[in-house]
Amino acid sequence: MNNWDIRKQILALALLPLLIVATVLTGYFTLSQLNYISESAARHATIVTNQLASVSEYAVFSGNVDSLTPILQNIIADEDIIEIKLIDADNEILTSINDYNYSQEDKSLWHELASQELTIFREPIKTQAVNVDLLEDNISNTGNEEEVIGYIELTASSLNINAKKMQTSIEGGLLTLIVLLTSIIVALKLSREIFTPVKILTSTVKKISSGDYKIQINQQTPGDLGILESCVNVMAKELQNSREDLEARIHESTRELHQTMEELEVRNVELDIARTNAMRANKAKTEFLAHMSHELRTPLGGILGFSELLESTNLEPQQRDYSEIIKKSANNLLHIIDDVLDLSKIESGKLELNISEFNPINAVEDVIDLLAPIAYEKNIEIFYCIDKTTPCLIKSDITRVRQILINLIGNAIKFTEKGYVSVHVKSNQKSESLSTLCFSVTDTGIGMSPSQQERLFNAFTQADESIEKKFGGTGLGLVISMKLAKLIHGGVSFESQLDKGSTFRLEITTEVRAFERVIDPILNGKKVCLVDTCEICSQGILAMINSWGGITSHHRETPETVSGYDLIITSICRADMNESKIRSFIPKCNTDIPLFAIASTRSHKDLADIKSYGFNDADFRSSKYESIRQIVVKLINPGATSSTPKELSTSNAFDWSGLNILVVDDNDINLKLAEIILKKNGAKVTTASSGQTSIDLACNTNFDLIFMDLQMPDMDGYETSKFIRRKINNDTTVIIALTANAMITKQSQKIEQYGIDDILIKPVTERSIQNMFDKWLLKSPNQQHIKQTTHDIEFFSKSEALELAAGNTQLANELTSMLINELPEHLKLINEAVSLNDRTRLKQQAHKLHGATRCCGALALRNATAQLELDIDKDTQEKLSALSHPLKSEIARLLNADHSELII
C-alpha cells in the first residue's frame, strides 16, 4: 500500500470501511431472516399437528374416521405439507392422505434450485376415561386420567422454505452489491475532485524540477490545495528569477574569465620572454663566472706558484715577510673567487659530490691543525672533544664536510677577540647503519642580536655593516655552508647571544661503517693526572685518555702528592705560556713519574723551551690523537719504541724522476711555472704553446702524462685531446685537463668523450700535481704494495709486529695470538658470504680482517685481504669462490704454521 499512488490510497481508505460494514450488516440480517423462516415453518407444522390431534379425538374414539376427510384435504392443500396419516393406538393406519404428485409447473426458479428435505411431525391423540351407565339416571366421572387412542403423523417438505432462504440470501447479496457500487461511484467522483489538483501539482513540480520555471497552475481549487497551488506558483516564479539572475552572473563571470584568460595569455607570453631572458642572463652569468674564473685564476696561478718557488730560495727576513704577504693576499683572493663559484655551482645544480668512506675524527683534526695557528695569533684557545659515541668510519663527502667545518671554525676564530673556540663531536644512532653526526662549534666572541641573526644567511650580507668593516669577508661562507649541508643530507643551526658568543652546529645523517674503539693495552687501567687551569679545555683531553682505557683525575694545580699516578699531563693554555707559570706546573717533590705537556702553540721552539723546564715530552694541543697517544705510550712504557704512524708523515719531498710529462698551455707564465715545479722534482718536461704543436709532440714521443690547457686559440684542449687520443691510439698516456675555469666538472662536460681522464683546476701547486700523479701514475703506496704477489711478500714479519706494538714484545705476541684465534671464525664467515654469493658481505668481512692484520706482522694475509677488497670494487664477473681463494689460502697457511716461530 505504501507503493500506491494517492488516488488508490484515498479509494482504499474510503471503500474498505464501507465494505466491511455492509458485509457485516448484510450477513447479520440475512442470517436473522433465514432463522426466522426456518422457525416459522416448524412452528406452523407443529400447530397444524396439534390442532389435527384435538379434532381427530372424537372421530377416532367413535370410529367415524371418514368424517375427518374434508378437514384433512383442506390441510393437505398447504404446499409445505405433503402427507397426513391417522394412526390408531396399535400403530395401524386408519386413514392417509398425501400430495406427493403435486405439479411443479407453477413453481419458481428458487424451487428448481432449492433442495428438498422431509420432516415428520407426530402428535398423540389423547382422551380422558368416562363411564356411562345407560340404565341409571345419573352419570358419574371416574377420573381425569388421559389415554392415547391414536396418533396424527404429518410429513412437511422444506422445499418452499429452502427456496425462500435462497431468495432471501441472494436478495441480501444484491442489496449489498448495489450499496457498494453506489459507494464506489460516489468515492470515484470525490477522489477525482481531490486527485486532479494533486496530479496537476505533481506534474507541475516535476516540470519545475526539470528546469521549466515558467509553468503556472490555474488556481481553481479551493481550500488547502488551492493554497498549495499558489505556493507552487510563487516557488516557480522565484526559481525563474533566481535562474535568470544566475544566468546573468554566469554570463558576467564568463566574460570576466575570457578577459582573465586573455590577460593570462599575455602574461604567459611575457613570462616566457622573461624566462628566456633569465635563461640567457643565467647563461651569460655562467659564462661570465667561467671567464672571470679563468681570467683571475690565470694570474693568481702565477702569483701563488712563483711565491712558493720564491719561498724555497734564500731570502732575507724582510723579503720572506713580503713574500708571505703576497701569498696570503693571493690566497685570500682565491678563497673569495672559490666562494662565489661554489655558490654559483650550488644554485645551478652543477656541484659534484664525492661520496666516500672516511674518519670524521681525522677530518676535525685536520681542520683544527689548519686553523690553530690563526687562533694562536689572536691569543685565543682552540680545542676539540670527541664523544665516545662518534663512529670512526662514515660515508659522506669529506671535502664538503671539511669545507663547512673550516668555515664555521674560521668564523668562530674571526669573531672572537678573547676566550676560546671549542669543537665538540658526538653521534646520535638512528638505526643499525644510520647515524646523525653533530659537529658543534662554540666561541666566546661578539655574538649576535636577534635582528642580526635574521640576516645571517643572506648572501653577500654580514650581520652588521660594522662587522664587515672590522672583520672583512663577503658574507658567503655561511650561505654556502648551509647549502652544502643540505646536499650531504644535513643542516646548519645556531644559537647566539650578543657579546656572549655563539654556537653553530653542523648535523649530517650519514651511513655508519664502523664504531670500533681500540683500547690500548699499555694505557688500559693506567692512572693519569691531568693538570689544567681551564675547565672547558680539559674536557677534550679527559675524553681522549678515557677512550684509550686510562683512568683520569683532573686538577687545576699540580697536587702536592703525585704518588700512585703513572703519568702527569699538564695542559698549558695561552694565558699560561710564560716561564714562571710553566715552571709552577712541575711537581715540587722529586718524582720518577713522567711529565707530559700539551701546549696551546704551534711553535716548535715553544715546545723545546717547555721540555727544557723539566717535562719529559711535549706536543701541540692541536695535534692528532694518534700523535699524542704515541707519546703517552712511550712515556708510560719507556721500553717501547714510539713510532709515528706512516699516515702522519708530512714529508714535502716528491720524487717524480722517470716521468715524461708534456705541458700544453698558451700562457707563457703557466708554462714556466709548471716546468719549474716538475723539473725541480725530477720529472722530464716538454712544453707546447698550441694544440697543433702538442699533437706533433705526442705523435713522436711517448709521454706518461699530458697536462692540457682547455682554452687555447685555434684548436682548444678538447679537440686537441680527442685528436691525440685517436692519433696515438693508446690508453697508457694520461691526459689531464688544465683549466682556470672552476665551473667545469666531469659530469657537466663529459670529458671522457674527448679522451680526457681528469681535470686539474688552476692555480697549480706541487701538492695538486702530486695528487694527480698518485691517482693516475704512481697510485698509492698501499696499492703498489698490494700488486706484489704472495711469493714476493714476507709471510710474517716479527719486526713489523714489534713496530706496530710500539716496541712492546708482550703486546706484539698477544696481538698475534688474538688474530690466530679469530681466524677460524673469519674463515667461516667468508665461506658463508661466498656460498650466498654476497659480494657486499664478503667485502665487509675482508675489510674487517684487513683491519685486524694491521695490528700484527701477518704481511701476506694483510696483502690478500686488501687485494680481495680491490678485486670486489672492480666489479669483475669472476666468481667469488675464485676471488676469495688467495685469502682463504693465506688463512689456512697461517693456521697451519708453527705458531712458536711467530713468537718474538
C-alpha positions in Angstrom: 0.0 0.0 0.0 3.0 2.3 0.6 3.8 2.0 -3.2 0.2 3.0 -4.2 -0.4 6.5 -5.6 -2.6 8.9 -3.6 -5.7 8.1 -5.6 -5.6 4.4 -4.7 -4.9 5.2 -1.1 -7.9 7.5 -1.0 -10.2 4.9 -2.6 -8.9 2.2 -0.2 -9.5 4.4 2.8 -13.0 5.3 1.6 -14.2 1.9 0.4 -12.6 -0.5 2.8 -14.6 0.5 5.9 -17.8 0.7 3.9 -17.2 -2.8 2.5 -16.7 -4.2 6.0 -19.8 -2.6 7.4 -22.0 -3.6 4.5 -20.8 -7.2 4.6 -21.3 -7.4 8.4 -24.9 -5.9 8.3 -26.0 -7.9 5.3 -24.7 -11.1 6.8 -26.4 -10.3 10.1 -29.8 -9.5 8.7 -29.7 -12.4 6.2 -28.9 -14.9 8.9 -31.7 -13.5 11.1 -34.2 -13.8 8.2 -33.2 -17.4 7.4 -33.6 -18.4 11.1 -37.0 -16.7 11.1 -38.2 -18.6 8.1 -37.0 -21.9 9.5 -38.6 -21.3 12.9 -41.9 -20.1 11.3 -42.2 -23.3 9.2 -41.5 -25.5 12.2 -43.9 -23.6 14.4 -46.7 -23.8 11.6 -46.3 -27.6 11.2 -46.4 -28.1 15.0 -49.6 -26.0 15.3 -51.3 -27.9 12.5 -50.3 -31.2 14.0 -51.7 -30.2 17.5 -55.0 -29.0 16.0 -55.5 -32.2 14.0 -54.8 -34.2 17.1 -57.6 -32.4 19.0 -60.0 -32.6 16.1 -59.4 -36.3 15.5 -60.1 -37.3 19.1 -63.8 -37.9 18.7 -63.6 -39.4 15.2 -61.1 -41.9 16.3 -62.9 -42.6 19.6 -66.2 -43.0 17.7 -64.7 -44.9 14.8 -66.0 -42.4 12.3 -62.7 -41.6 10.6 -64.3 -40.6 7.3 -65.7 -37.6 8.9 -62.2 -36.1 9.0 -61.6 -36.4 5.3 -62.7 -32.9 4.4 -60.6 -31.4 7.1 -57.5 -33.4 6.0 -58.0 -32.4 2.4 -58.0 -28.7 3.4 -54.9 -29.1 5.4 -53.0 -31.1 2.7 -53.7 -28.2 0.4 -50.9 -26.4 2.2 -47.8 -26.5 -0.1 -45.5 -27.3 2.8 -47.5 -30.4 3.9 -47.3 -33.4 1.6 -48.8 -36.2 3.7 -51.1 -36.8 6.7 -51.6 -40.1 8.5 -54.2 -41.1 11.1 -52.8 -44.0 13.2 -54.6 -45.9 16.0 -53.1 -46.9 19.3 -51.9 -50.1 17.8 -50.0 -48.1 15.0 -52.4 -49.2 12.4 -53.1 -46.6 9.7 -56.8 -45.6 10.0 -56.6 -43.3 7.1 -53.9 -41.5 4.9 -53.9 -38.6 2.5 -50.9 -37.2 0.6 -49.9 -34.8 -2.1 -46.6 -36.3 -3.5 -47.6 -35.8 -7.0 -48.3 -32.1 -6.8 -47.5 -30.2 -10.0 -44.2 -28.3 -10.5 -45.3 -26.1 -13.3 -46.2 -23.2 -11.0 -43.0 -23.5 -9.1 -40.5 -20.6 -9.3 -36.8 -20.8 -10.2 -36.0 -20.8 -6.5 -37.9 -24.0 -6.2 -35.9 -25.5 -9.0 -32.6 -24.6 -7.3 -33.6 -25.4 -3.8 -33.1 -28.8 -2.2 -36.0 -30.7 -0.5 -35.9 -32.3 2.9 -38.8 -34.1 4.6 -39.6 -33.5 8.2 -42.2 -35.7 10.1 -44.2 -34.2 13.0 -46.0 -36.8 15.2 -48.6 -35.9 17.8 -50.6 -38.4 20.0 -54.4 -38.3 20.1 -55.4 -38.4 23.8 -58.8 -38.7 25.6 -60.0 -38.9 29.2 -61.7 -42.1 30.5 -65.6 -41.6 31.0 -68.1 -44.4 32.3 -71.7 -44.0 31.0 -74.4 -46.1 32.8 -77.3 -46.1 30.4 -79.5 -47.8 32.9 -79.1 -45.4 35.6 -80.2 -41.9 35.5 -77.1 -40.2 36.8 -73.8 -40.1 35.1 -70.5 -40.2 37.1 -67.0 -39.1 36.2 -64.5 -41.8 37.0 -61.3 -39.6 36.9 -59.0 -37.3 34.9 -56.5 -39.7 33.5 -55.7 -39.2 29.8 -55.5 -42.1 27.4 -53.7 -42.3 24.0 -56.1 -43.6 21.4 -54.0 -42.8 18.3 -51.6 -40.6 16.5 -51.5 -37.8 13.9 -48.4 -38.0 11.7 -47.7 -35.0 9.4 -44.9 -35.0 6.8 -43.7 -31.5 5.8 -41.4 -30.5 2.9 -38.6 -28.0 3.2 -38.6 -27.1 -0.5 -40.5 -23.9 -0.1 -38.6 -23.0 3.0 -35.2 -23.5 1.3 -36.4 -21.6 -1.8 -37.3 -18.7 0.4 -33.9 -18.9 2.2 -32.1 -18.8 -1.1 -34.2 -16.0 -2.4 -33.6 -14.0 0.8 -29.8 -14.7 0.7 -29.5 -13.6 -2.9 -31.6 -10.6 -2.4 -29.4 -9.6 0.6 -26.2 -10.0 -1.5 -27.6 -8.0 -4.3 -28.6 -5.3 -1.9 -25.0 -5.2 -0.6 -23.6 -5.1 -4.1 -25.8 -2.3 -5.0 -24.7 -0.3 -2.0 -21.0 -1.0 -2.7 -21.4 0.0 -6.4 -23.1 3.2 -5.4 -20.4 3.9 -2.8 -17.6 3.2 -5.4 -19.2 5.6 -7.9 -19.5 8.3 -5.2 -15.9 7.7 -4.0 -14.5 7.8 -7.5 -16.2 11.1 -8.1 -15.0 12.6 -4.9 -11.4 11.2 -5.4 -11.3 12.7 -8.9 -12.1 16.1 -7.4 -9.2 15.6 -4.9 -6.7 13.8 -7.1 -7.0 16.0 -10.2 -5.4 19.0 -8.4 -2.9 16.8 -6.8 -2.0 15.4 -10.2 -1.6 18.8 -11.6 0.6 19.8 -8.6 2.8 16.7 -9.1 3.1 17.3 -12.9 3.9 20.9 -12.3 6.6 20.1 -9.6 8.2 17.6 -12.0 8.4 20.2 -14.7 9.9 22.7 -12.3 12.5 20.1 -11.2 13.4 19.5 -14.8 14.1 23.2 -15.3 10.8 24.6 -16.6 10.3 27.5 -14.2 7.8 29.4 -16.5 4.9 27.0 -15.8 2.0 28.2 -13.7 -1.1 26.4 -12.3 -4.6 27.8 -13.0 -5.9 28.2 -9.4 -9.4 26.8 -9.4 -9.2 24.5 -6.3 -10.5 25.9 -3.0 -9.1 25.1 0.4 -5.6 23.8 1.3 -4.9 22.5 -2.2 -5.6 26.0 -3.6 -3.1 27.4 -1.1 -0.5 24.8 -2.2 -1.1 25.7 -5.8 -0.5 29.3 -5.0 2.8 28.4 -3.2 4.0 26.3 -6.1 3.4 29.2 -8.5 5.3 31.5 -6.2 8.1 29.0 -5.9 8.3 28.6 -9.7 8.4 32.4 -10.1 11.2 32.7 -7.5 13.2 29.9 -9.2 12.7 31.6 -12.5 14.0 34.9 -11.1 17.0 33.1 -9.5 17.8 31.3 -12.7 17.7 34.5 -14.7 19.9 36.1 -12.0 22.3 33.1 -12.1 22.5 33.1 -15.9 23.3 36.8 -15.7 26.1 36.2 -13.2 27.4 33.2 -15.2 27.4 35.4 -18.3 29.3 38.1 -16.4 31.7 35.6 -14.9 32.3 34.0 -18.3 33.0 37.4 -19.8 35.4 38.2 -16.9 37.0 34.7 -17.3 37.6 35.3 -21.0 39.1 38.6 -20.2 41.3 37.0 -17.5 42.4 34.3 -19.9 43.4 36.9 -22.4 45.4 38.7 -19.7 46.9 35.3 -18.7 47.9 34.6 -22.3 49.6 38.0 -22.4 51.3 37.3 -19.0 52.4 33.9 -20.2 53.9 35.4 -23.2 55.6 38.0 -21.0 56.8 35.3 -18.6 58.1 33.2 -21.5 60.0 36.1 -22.7 61.2 36.8 -19.2 62.2 33.2 -18.7 64.1 33.2 -22.0 65.8 36.4 -20.9 66.5 34.9 -17.5 68.0 31.8 -19.1 70.1 34.0 -21.3 71.1 36.1 -18.3 71.9 32.9 -16.3 73.9 31.6 -19.2 75.7 34.9 -19.6 76.3 34.9 -15.8 77.7 31.3 -16.0 79.9 32.3 -18.9 80.9 35.4 -17.1 81.8 33.5 -14.0 83.7 30.9 -16.1 85.5 33.7 -17.9 86.2 35.6 -14.7 87.4 32.4 -13.0 89.8 31.8 -15.9 91.0 35.4 -16.1 91.5 35.7 -12.4 92.9 32.3 -11.7 95.5 32.5 -14.5 97.4 35.4 -13.0 96.7 34.1 -9.5 98.3 30.8 -10.5 101.5 32.6 -11.5 101.5 34.7 -8.3 100.9 31.7 -6.0 103.2 29.4 -7.9 106.2 31.7 -8.1 105.7 32.9 -4.5 106.0 29.3 -3.4 109.1 29.0 -5.5 110.4 32.3 -4.1 110.0 31.0 -0.6 112.1 27.9 -1.4 115.1 30.3 -2.2 117.4 32.1 0.2 115.5 35.2 1.2 116.2 37.9 3.7 113.7 38.2 6.6 112.1 41.3 5.1 111.9 39.7 1.7 110.4 36.5 3.1 107.8 38.6 5.0 106.9 40.4 1.8 106.6 37.0 0.0 104.3 35.7 2.7 102.1 38.8 2.4 101.9 38.3 -1.3 101.0 34.6 -0.9 98.4 35.3 1.8 96.8 38.1 -0.2 96.6 35.8 -3.3 95.1 33.0 -1.2 92.5 35.4 0.2 91.5 36.5 -3.3 91.4 32.8 -4.4 89.1 32.0 -1.5 86.7 34.8 -2.4 86.6 33.5 -6.0 86.0 30.0 -4.8 83.2 31.1 -2.6 81.4 32.9 -5.5 81.9 30.0 -7.8 80.8 27.5 -5.2 77.6 29.5 -4.6 77.0 29.6 -8.4 77.6 25.9 -8.7 75.2 25.1 -6.0 72.4 27.3 -7.4 72.9 25.9 -10.9 73.0 22.3 -9.6 76.4 21.7 -11.0 78.2 21.0 -7.8 79.6 17.4 -7.7 79.7 15.4 -4.5 82.4 12.8 -3.9 80.9 10.2 -1.5 83.5 8.0 0.1 84.4 6.4 3.4 86.4 8.5 5.9 87.1 9.0 9.6 85.3 12.1 10.8 87.7 12.4 13.7 90.6 12.8 11.2 88.5 15.5 9.4 88.1 17.5 12.6 91.8 17.1 13.5 92.9 18.3 10.0 90.7 21.4 10.3 91.9 22.2 13.8 95.5 21.6 12.8 95.0 24.0 9.9 93.3 26.8 11.8 95.1 26.6 15.1 97.9 29.0 14.1 95.3 31.6 13.2 93.7 31.2 16.7 97.0 31.4 18.5 98.0 34.5 16.6 94.9 36.1 18.2 95.9 34.6 21.6 92.7 32.6 21.9 92.3 28.9 22.8 91.2 26.3 20.3 90.5 22.7 21.3 88.2 19.8 20.4 86.4 17.0 22.2 85.4 13.7 20.5 82.5 12.0 22.2 82.7 8.2 22.7 79.6 7.8 20.5 81.4 9.1 17.5 81.9 6.5 14.7 85.4 6.0 13.4 84.2 5.4 9.8 81.3 7.1 7.9 80.3 7.5 4.3 79.9 11.1 3.0 81.8 13.8 1.2 84.8 14.5 3.3 85.7 17.6 1.1 82.4 19.3 1.8 82.4 18.3 5.5 85.9 19.9 5.8 84.8 22.9 3.9 81.8 23.5 6.2 83.9 23.0 9.3 86.6 25.3 8.0 84.0 28.0 7.5 82.3 27.5 10.9 85.6 27.3 12.9 87.2 30.0 10.9 84.2 32.3 11.5 84.4 31.5 15.2 88.1 32.4 15.3 87.5 35.6 13.2 84.7 36.9 15.5 86.4 36.0 18.8 88.7 38.5 20.4 89.4 36.7 23.6 88.4 33.4 25.2 88.2 30.2 23.3 86.8 28.2 20.3 85.8 24.6 21.0 84.6 21.9 18.7 82.6 19.0 20.1 81.7 15.9 18.0 79.0 13.4 19.0 76.7 11.0 17.3 73.0 10.0 17.7 72.4 6.5 16.5 69.2 6.4 14.4 69.4 2.8 13.2 71.9 0.0 12.8 73.6 1.6 9.8 72.5 5.3 10.0 73.6 7.9 12.5 73.2 11.7 12.9 76.7 13.2 13.4 76.7 16.6 15.1 79.7 19.0 15.0 79.3 21.8 17.5 81.5 24.9 17.2 81.3 27.2 20.3 83.0 30.5 20.7 83.2 33.4 23.2 83.1 36.0 20.5 80.9 39.0 19.8 77.7 37.1 19.3 74.6 38.4 17.5 71.4 40.2 18.3 68.0 38.8 17.1 67.9 41.3 14.3 71.4 40.4 13.1 70.5 36.7 13.3 67.6 37.2 10.8 70.1 38.5 8.1 72.8 35.9 8.9 72.1 33.5 5.9 71.7 36.2 3.3 74.3 36.1 0.5 76.8 39.0 0.4 75.4 40.2 3.7 77.2 40.5 7.1 75.2 40.6 10.3 76.2 44.2 10.7 78.0 46.8 8.4 80.4 47.5 11.2 81.3 43.8 11.3 82.1 43.9 7.6 84.3 46.9 8.0 86.1 45.4 11.0 86.4 41.8 10.1 86.0 41.8 6.3 84.6 38.9 4.3 82.0 38.5 1.6 79.2 37.1 3.7 79.0 34.0 1.5 80.6 31.4 3.9 77.5 30.6 5.9 75.2 30.6 2.9 77.5 28.2 1.1 77.8 26.0 4.3 74.0 25.9 4.7 73.5 24.8 1.0 76.4 22.3 1.2 74.9 20.8 4.4 71.6 20.2 2.6 73.4 18.5 -0.3 75.0 16.0 2.1 71.7 15.3 4.0 72.3 17.7 6.8 71.8 21.2 8.1 73.3 24.1 9.9 71.8 25.7 13.0 73.0 28.1 15.6 72.4 29.8 18.9 73.8 33.2 19.8 73.7 36.0 22.3 75.1 39.4 21.8 78.5 39.9 23.5 78.3 36.3 24.9 79.3 34.2 21.9 77.7 31.7 19.5 77.3 28.0 18.9 77.0 26.7 15.4 76.0 23.1 14.7 76.5 21.0 11.6 74.3 17.9 11.7 74.5 15.3 8.9 72.7 12.0 8.6 75.2 9.5 7.3 75.8 5.8 6.8 78.0 4.4 9.5 80.7 1.9 8.5 82.4 1.2 11.9 82.1 2.1 15.6 85.3 0.2 16.6 87.1 1.6 19.6 90.5 0.1 20.3 91.6 0.1 24.0 95.3 0.4 24.1 96.7 -2.5 26.3 99.6 -0.3 27.5 97.2 2.5 28.6 94.4 0.4 29.8 93.9 0.9 33.6 96.8 3.4 33.9 96.2 6.3 36.2 96.7 9.7 34.6 96.8 13.0 36.5 95.6 16.0 34.3 96.6 19.5 35.4 94.6 22.1 33.6 93.6 25.6 34.7 90.8 25.7 32.2 87.8 23.5 33.0 86.5 23.6 29.5 89.8 22.9 27.8 90.3 19.8 29.9 87.2 18.0 28.7 88.7 17.0 25.4 91.9 15.6 27.0 90.0 13.7 29.6 87.7 12.2 26.9 90.8 11.3 24.8 92.6 9.5 27.7 89.5 7.7 28.8 88.8 6.4 25.3 92.2 4.7 25.4 91.3 2.9 28.7 93.1 5.3 31.0 91.8 6.4 34.4 92.0 10.2 34.8 91.7 12.8 37.5 91.6 16.5 36.9 93.3 19.2 39.0 93.6 22.9 38.4 97.1 22.9 40.1 99.7 20.3 40.4 98.9 18.3 43.5 101.4 18.2 46.4 101.4 14.4 46.3 101.5 12.7 42.9 102.3 9.2 44.0 100.1 6.5 42.5 99.9 8.0 39.1 101.5 6.5 36.0 101.6 9.8 34.1 101.1 13.5 34.7 99.7 15.5 31.8 99.9 19.3 32.0 97.7 21.3 29.7 99.3 24.8 29.1 96.9 27.4 27.9 97.8 30.6 26.0 97.5 32.6 29.2 100.0 30.2 30.9 102.6 30.4 28.1 105.3 32.1 30.3 108.3 30.7 32.1 107.1 31.2 35.7 103.7 29.7 35.1 105.1 26.7 33.2 107.7 26.0 36.0 104.9 26.1 38.6 103.4 23.0 36.9 106.5 21.0 37.8 105.9 18.9 40.9 107.8 20.3 43.9 108.7 16.8 45.1 111.1 14.7 43.2 109.3 12.0 41.3 110.0 9.5 38.6 106.5 9.9 37.2 106.9 11.1 33.6 105.6 14.6 32.8 103.9 15.4 29.5 102.9 18.9 28.4 100.1 19.7 25.9 100.6 23.3 24.9 98.4 25.8 23.0 101.1 26.7 20.5 102.3 25.8 17.0 105.9 26.8 17.6 108.5 24.0 17.8 110.7 26.5 19.8 108.0 26.8 22.4 107.9 23.0 22.8 111.6 22.8 23.1 111.5 25.5 25.8 108.8 23.7 27.7 110.8 20.4 27.7 113.8 22.3 29.0 111.8 23.3 32.1 111.6 19.7 33.2 109.0 18.0 31.1 109.8 14.6 29.6 108.0 15.4 26.4 105.6 18.0 24.9 103.2 18.2 22.0 100.7 20.7 20.4 97.2 20.9 21.7 96.0 20.8 18.0 98.0 17.6 17.3 96.1 14.5 16.3 95.0 12.0 18.9 97.3 9.3 17.4 100.4 11.5 17.7 99.6 12.2 21.4 98.9 8.6 22.0 102.3 7.5 20.7 104.0 9.9 23.1 101.8 8.8 26.1 102.6 5.1 25.3 106.3 5.9 25.1 106.3 7.8 28.4 104.3 5.1 30.3 106.3 2.3 28.8 109.9 3.6 28.2 110.9 0.2 26.8 108.6 0.7 23.9 110.0 2.4 20.8 107.5 5.0 19.7 107.0 5.5 16.0 104.9 8.0 14.2 102.3 6.2 12.0 103.1 6.2 8.4 99.9 8.1 7.5 101.1 11.0 9.7 104.2 11.6 7.7 104.3 15.0 6.2 107.4 15.0 4.0 107.2 17.5 1.2 109.8 15.8 -0.9 108.4 14.4 -4.1 110.3 12.1 -6.4 108.9 12.3 -10.0 112.1 11.0 -11.6 111.5 8.9 -14.7 108.2 10.6 -15.5 107.9 12.1 -19.0 105.4 15.0 -18.9 104.0 17.2 -21.7 102.5 20.5 -20.6 100.3 22.3 -23.1 99.3 26.0 -22.4 99.1 29.2 -24.4 100.2 31.2 -21.3 104.0 31.5 -21.0 103.8 32.2 -17.3 101.9 29.0 -16.6 104.2 27.0 -18.8 107.2 28.4 -17.0 105.7 27.7 -13.6 104.7 24.1 -14.4 108.1 23.4 -16.0 110.0 24.7 -12.9 107.8 22.7 -10.4 108.1 19.5 -12.4 111.8 19.7 -13.2 112.6 20.6 -9.6 111.1 17.2 -8.5 113.0 15.2 -11.2 110.4 14.9 -14.0 111.3 15.3 -17.6 109.2 18.2 -19.0 108.3 19.2 -22.6 106.2 22.3 -23.2 103.9 23.3 -26.1 102.0 26.6 -26.5 99.4 25.4 -29.1 97.3 22.4 -29.8 98.9 21.6 -33.1 102.4 21.6 -31.6 101.2 19.2 -28.8 99.8 16.9 -31.4 103.1 16.7 -33.3 105.0 16.1 -30.0 102.5 13.4 -28.8 102.8 11.5 -32.1 106.6 11.4 -31.9 107.1 10.9 -28.2 105.6 8.5 -25.7 104.5 10.7 -22.7 103.4 9.3 -19.3 101.1 12.2 -18.8 99.9 15.3 -20.7 98.7 18.5 -18.9 96.3 20.0 -21.5 95.0 23.6 -21.2 91.4 23.7 -22.4 91.1 27.3 -23.6 93.6 27.9 -26.4 93.3 29.8 -29.7 92.8 27.9 -33.0 92.4 24.4 -31.5 91.1 24.2 -27.9 92.1 21.5 -25.4 89.0 19.3 -26.1 89.6 18.9 -29.8 93.4 18.6 -29.3 92.9 15.8 -26.7 90.5 14.0 -28.9 92.8 14.2 -31.9 95.8 13.0 -29.8 93.8 10.1 -28.3 92.8 9.0 -31.8 96.2 9.6 -33.3 98.4 7.8 -30.8 95.7 5.1 -30.3 96.7 4.0 -26.8 95.3 4.3 -23.3 98.5 4.4 -21.4 99.1 8.1 -21.7 97.1 10.0 -19.1 95.6 13.4 -20.3 94.7 15.8 -17.5 92.7 18.9 -18.4 94.4 22.0 -17.1 92.0 24.9 -16.7 91.3 28.0 -14.7 87.5 27.6 -15.2 86.3 26.2 -11.9 82.8 25.8 -13.3 83.9 22.8 -15.4 83.2 19.4 -14.0 83.5 15.8 -15.3 79.8 15.4 -15.3 78.8 18.6 -16.9 81.3 18.5 -19.8 81.5 14.7 -20.2 85.3 14.9 -20.7 85.6 11.2 -21.2 84.2 11.5 -24.8 87.3 13.7 -25.7 89.7 11.2 -24.2 90.5 13.3 -21.1 91.0 11.4 -17.9 90.7 14.1 -15.2 90.5 17.9 -14.5 93.1 20.0 -12.6 91.8 23.4 -11.6 94.4 26.3 -11.6 96.3 27.6 -9.7 98.6 24.6 -9.8 100.7 23.6 -6.8 103.1 20.8 -6.1 100.6 19.1 -3.9 97.8 19.2 -6.6 100.2 17.8 -9.1 101.3 15.1 -6.7 97.7 14.1 -6.1 97.2 13.6 -9.8 100.4 11.5 -10.1 99.2 9.4 -7.1 95.9 8.9 -8.7 96.9 8.1 -12.3 100.6 7.1 -12.4 102.2 6.3 -9.1 98.9 5.2 -7.4 99.2 5.0 -3.6 102.0 3.1 -1.7 99.4 0.7 -0.4 98.2 -0.1 -3.9 101.7 -0.6 -5.2 102.3 -2.9 -2.3 99.2 -4.9 -2.9 100.1 -5.6 -6.5 103.0 -7.7 -5.3 102.5 -11.4 -5.4 102.2 -13.5 -2.4 105.6 -15.0 -3.0 107.2 -11.5 -3.1 105.7 -10.7 0.4 107.1 -11.9 3.6 104.8 -14.4 5.3 105.2 -12.9 8.8 107.4 -10.0 9.9 108.4 -10.0 13.5 110.0 -6.6 13.1 106.7 -5.2 11.7 104.8 -6.8 14.6 107.1 -5.2 17.1 106.9 -1.8 15.5 103.1 -1.9 15.4 103.1 -2.8 19.2 105.3 0.3 19.8 108.2 -1.9 20.8 106.3 -3.9 23.4 107.2 -7.5 22.9 104.4 -8.9 25.1 101.8 -6.8 23.3 103.0 -7.9 19.9 102.7 -11.6 20.9 99.2 -11.0 22.4 98.0 -9.3 19.2 99.4 -12.1 17.1 97.7 -14.8 19.3 94.4 -12.9 19.1 94.5 -12.8 15.3 95.3 -16.5 15.0 92.5 -17.4 17.5 89.9 -15.3 15.5 90.9 -16.8 12.1 88.5 -19.8 12.2 85.5 -17.5 12.8 86.7 -15.2 10.0 87.1 -18.2 7.6 83.6 -19.4 8.5 82.0 -16.0 7.7 84.0 -15.7 4.5 82.7 -19.2 3.3 79.1 -18.2 4.2 79.4 -15.0 2.1 80.8 -17.0 -0.8 78.1 -19.6 -0.6 75.4 -16.8 -0.6 77.2 -15.0 -3.5 77.0 -11.8 -1.3 79.8 -9.5 -2.6 79.0 -6.8 0.0 79.2 -9.2 2.9 82.4 -10.7 1.6 84.0 -7.2 1.2 82.9 -6.3 4.7 84.4 -9.4 6.2 87.7 -8.9 4.2 87.8 -5.3 5.4 87.3 -6.4 9.0 90.1 -9.0 8.7 92.3 -6.5 7.0 91.9 -4.2 10.0 92.9 -7.0 12.3 96.0 -7.8 10.3 97.2 -4.2 10.6 97.9 -4.7 14.3 100.4 -7.6 13.8 103.1 -8.8 11.3 100.9 -11.0 9.1 102.0 -9.3 5.9 100.9 -11.9 3.4 97.4 -12.2 4.9 97.2 -8.4 5.1 98.0 -8.2 1.3 95.4 -10.9 0.5 92.6 -9.1 2.3 93.4 -5.8 0.7 93.7 -7.4 -2.8 90.3 -9.0 -2.3 88.7 -5.6 -1.5 90.2 -4.1 -4.6 89.0 -7.1 -6.8 85.5 -6.7 -5.5 85.5 -3.0 -6.1 86.4 -3.6 -9.7 83.1 -5.4 -10.1 84.5 -8.2 -12.2 82.4 -11.1 -13.3 84.7 -13.6 -11.7 83.1 -15.9 -9.2 83.5 -15.1 -5.5 85.0 -18.5 -4.9 87.9 -17.7 -7.2 88.3 -14.2 -5.9 88.4 -15.4 -2.3 90.7 -18.4 -2.9 94.0 -16.5 -2.3 92.7 -15.1 1.0 91.5 -18.5 2.2 94.8 -20.0 1.3 96.7 -17.4 3.4 94.3 -18.1 6.3 95.0 -21.8 6.1 98.7 -21.1 5.7 98.7 -19.1 8.9 96.6 -21.6 10.9 98.9 -24.5 9.8 102.1 -22.7 10.6 104.2 -23.4 13.7 103.0 -20.7 16.0 106.0 -20.9 18.2 108.0 -19.5 15.2 105.8 -16.4 15.3 106.6 -15.6 18.9 109.1 -12.8 19.3 
